[in-house]
């Protein structure tokens, strides 16, 4: 009799496992793509602060599928945290509303590929900030890669994860580091810190030299300070950004702020000078080194960066075109300082074609896949929000719950075997 019970338990466990495995295979079937945009976005009444984010759509992202009247070649934007995020919390399958919201075309004569949207940003509290976004061409590419079955997969394009709130001095950005040096030195000169005007922006020891001068101004002995206190000396002087003369930054002067004076999320880089991406434009790079393929999806995510926008399709890494040109001349012979300028209406960008772009076919890194999450859709396996991607382009997070069920069933089966085996020995 006991043998029969044991056989029944084992058979039941095996059947349950097969059923669970079958559920996984069904849930993991490739999903076709489509026109799944959430439409235009209007901030919720609880949203206190937004950034007006702009995106220069590459011509290579436009095709017959995006020309459909449901998309009309519009840019899309997705974010999974913060107010009004794109996540469909009602779906039991953890399907996410990819490609998210649809941006609005910027009405500027002669500029055909500029799109914009207001996104919740710093100052909304930890849970209200859209810290990471992805731009796309408003298509849900799905997971079915066969063109005969899914015309959306190849047509859909997207960036990888992008920071959405602000740059901070502590980020050590490849070309904004010099901009922060410029602002801090300007603030120190304005604060009558002796010797600040003579500092070399291009010096490898710039930050240490500036902090040493600030320590004297603050009445502190440099040699007696610990490392943290040494790096904080300039921030003691630059306490209020409103007191710094940034008129040469034009309308972008208001982008600069002190991070310690706002309600920042836990992912904050600490007290330091920062600037938001408000009214800045994200420009895509065609450099394969800046593209990323997710380890959970074969779809490529384009890289790029935020730039100050001057109008007429022109952009640069300094707040005004005039200042950008001055800095380009000043640092033209520097190996470490980069001053960027460009025009996203150029033939290379606006009339580009995917056929002319070298897209990587393997992930950029061999890093292990992060633990799966149920609240992120991304092309990048290295999410700046601290959560990993389910998949890209509207892929459903399949198999996660089902595999857990399998493991549970197998565990129960194992316990049953041990239990009945012991009972048999005891009897």
Long-range contacts (C-beta under 8 A, 24 or more apart in sequence): 2-420, 2-423, 2-424, 2-427, 5-420, 6-416, 6-417, 6-420, 6-421, 6-424, 9-413, 9-416, 9-417, 9-420, 10-413, 10-416, 10-417, 13-409, 13-410, 13-412, 13-413, 13-416, 14-413, 16-409, 16-413, 17-406, 17-409, 17-410, 17-413, 20-402, 20-405, 20-406, 20-409, 21-402, 21-406, 23-402, 23-405, 24-398, 24-399, 24-402, 24-403, 24-406, 27-93, 27-396, 27-398, 27-399, 27-402, 28-398, 28-399, 30-142, 30-143, 30-144, 30-145, 30-150, 31-142, 31-143, 31-144, 31-394, 31-395, 31-396, 32-142, 32-144, 32-149, 32-150, 32-152, 33-139, 33-140, 33-141, 33-142, 33-144, 33-150, 33-151, 33-152, 33-153, 33-156, 33-393, 33-394, 34-140, 34-142, 34-152, 34-394, 35-68, 35-70, 35-71, 35-138, 35-139, 35-140, 36-97, 36-98, 36-99, 36-140, 36-394, 37-70, 37-71, 37-74, 37-76, 37-99, 37-100, 37-101, 37-102, 37-138, 38-86, 38-97, 38-100, 38-101, 38-102, 39-101, 39-102, 40-101, 40-102, 40-104, 41-77, 41-84, 41-101, 41-102, 41-117, 41-118, 41-119, 43-83, 43-84, 43-118, 43-120, 44-83, 44-84, 46-83, 46-124, 46-128, 47-83, 47-84, 47-120, 47-124, 47-128, 48-123, 48-124, 48-128, 49-120, 49-121, 49-122, 49-123, 49-124, 50-118, 50-119, 50-120, 50-121, 51-118, 51-119, 51-121, 51-164, 51-165, 51-276, 51-277, 51-278, 52-116, 52-117, 52-118, 52-278, 52-279, 53-77, 53-116, 53-117, 53-118, 53-119, 53-133, 53-164, 53-277, 53-278, 53-280, 53-282, 54-106, 54-114, 54-115, 54-116, 54-279, 54-280, 54-281, 54-282, 54-309, 55-103, 55-114, 55-115, 55-116, 55-135, 55-281, 55-282, 56-113, 56-114, 56-281, 56-282, 56-283, 56-284, 56-313, 56-315, 56-344, 56-349, 57-113, 57-114, 57-115, 57-137, 58-113, 58-157, 58-284, 58-286, 58-302, 58-344, 58-349, 58-350, 58-352, 59-113, 59-349, 59-350, 59-351, 59-352, 59-353, 60-157, 60-286, 60-352, 60-353, 60-354, 60-356, 60-357, 61-137, 61-157, 61-284, 61-354, 62-137, 63-155, 64-155, 65-139, 65-151, 65-152, 65-155, 66-137, 66-138, 66-139, 66-155, 71-102, 71-137, 71-138, 71-139, 73-137, 74-102, 74-103, 74-104, 74-105, 74-115, 74-138, 75-102, 75-103, 75-115, 75-135, 75-136, 75-137, 75-138, 76-100, 76-101, 76-102, 76-103, 76-135, 76-136, 76-137, 76-138, 76-139, 77-101, 77-102, 77-103, 77-117, 77-119, 77-133, 77-134, 77-135, 77-136, 78-133, 78-134, 78-136, 78-377, 79-119, 79-130, 79-131, 79-132, 79-133, 79-134, 79-164, 80-132, 80-375, 80-376, 80-377, 80-385, 80-387, 81-127, 81-129, 81-130, 81-131, 81-132, 81-375, 81-385, 82-119, 82-120, 82-124, 82-127, 82-128, 82-129, 82-130, 82-131, 83-120, 83-124, 83-128, 83-130, 84-120, 85-130, 86-377, 87-375, 93-396, 93-397, 93-398, 94-374, 94-390, 94-396, 94-397, 94-400, 95-394, 95-396, 95-397, 96-377, 96-390, 96-394, 96-396, 96-397, 98-136, 98-140, 98-377, 98-392, 98-393, 98-394, 98-395, 99-136, 99-137, 99-138, 99-139, 99-140, 99-156, 99-158, 99-393, 99-394, 100-134, 100-136, 102-138, 108-311, 108-312, 110-312, 110-313, 110-345, 111-312, 111-313, 111-345, 112-345, 112-350, 113-344, 113-345, 113-350, 114-281, 114-313, 114-344, 119-164, 121-164, 121-165, 121-166, 121-276, 121-277, 121-278, 122-165, 122-166, 122-262, 122-263, 122-264, 122-265, 122-276, 123-262, 123-263, 124-263, 125-263, 125-265, 126-263, 126-265, 126-266, 129-164, 129-165, 129-265, 130-164, 130-165, 131-163, 131-164, 131-165, 131-265, 131-267, 131-384, 131-385, 132-161, 132-162, 132-163, 132-164, 132-378, 132-383, 132-384, 132-385, 133-161, 133-162, 133-164, 134-158, 134-159, 134-160, 134-161, 134-162, 134-301, 134-377, 134-378, 134-379, 135-159, 135-162, 135-282, 135-284, 136-393, 139-393, 140-393, 140-394, 141-299, 141-392, 141-393, 141-394, 142-393, 142-394, 142-395, 143-297, 143-391, 143-393, 143-394, 143-395, 143-396, 145-298, 153-299, 153-393, 156-299, 156-393, 157-302, 157-354, 158-299, 158-301, 158-302, 158-379, 158-392, 158-393, 159-282, 159-284, 159-301, 159-302, 159-303, 159-304, 159-379, 160-291, 160-292, 160-301, 160-302, 160-303, 160-378, 160-379, 160-380, 161-301, 161-378, 161-379, 161-380, 161-382, 161-383, 161-384, 161-385, 162-282, 162-304, 163-384, 164-277, 165-276, 165-277, 166-257, 166-259, 166-274, 166-275, 166-276, 166-277, 167-274, 167-275, 167-277, 167-306, 168-259, 168-269, 168-270, 168-272, 168-273, 168-274, 169-272, 169-273, 169-274, 170-269, 170-270, 170-272, 171-269, 174-338, 175-317, 175-337, 175-338, 175-339, 175-340, 176-317, 178-202, 178-327, 178-331, 178-337, 178-339, 179-317, 179-318, 180-273, 181-206, 181-207, 181-210, 183-244, 183-246, 183-256, 183-273, 184-210, 184-234, 184-238, 184-273, 185-210, 186-244, 186-245, 186-246, 187-234, 187-237, 187-238, 187-244, 188-213, 188-214, 188-234, 188-237, 188-238, 190-243, 190-244, 190-245, 191-217, 191-237, 191-238, 193-217, 193-237, 201-337, 202-331, 202-334, 202-336, 202-337, 207-231, 207-234, 210-234, 232-271, 235-260, 235-271, 235-272, 235-273, 238-273, 241-273, 248-319, 248-320, 248-323, 249-319, 249-320, 249-323, 250-319, 250-320, 251-279, 252-279, 252-308, 252-319, 252-320, 253-319, 254-278, 255-279, 255-280, 255-319, 267-384, 267-385, 267-386, 277-306, 279-309, 280-306, 280-307, 280-308, 280-309, 281-306, 281-307, 281-309, 281-315, 281-344, 282-306, 282-307, 283-307, 283-315, 283-342, 283-344, 283-349, 284-349, 286-352, 286-357, 286-358, 288-358, 288-359, 288-360, 289-364, 291-359, 291-360, 291-364, 292-363, 292-364, 292-379, 292-380, 292-381, 292-382, 293-360, 293-361, 293-362, 293-363, 293-364, 293-379, 294-363, 294-378, 294-379, 294-380, 294-381, 294-389, 294-391, 294-392, 295-363, 295-367, 295-369, 295-381, 296-369, 296-372, 296-381, 296-388, 296-389, 296-390, 296-391, 296-392, 297-379, 297-389, 297-391, 297-392, 297-393, 297-395, 299-379, 299-392, 299-393, 300-359, 300-360, 300-379, 301-378, 301-379, 301-380, 301-392, 305-340, 307-340, 307-342, 312-343, 312-345, 313-343, 313-344, 313-345, 313-346, 314-341, 314-342, 314-343, 315-340, 315-341, 315-342, 315-343, 315-344, 316-340, 316-341, 316-342, 317-341, 372-397, 372-400, 374-400
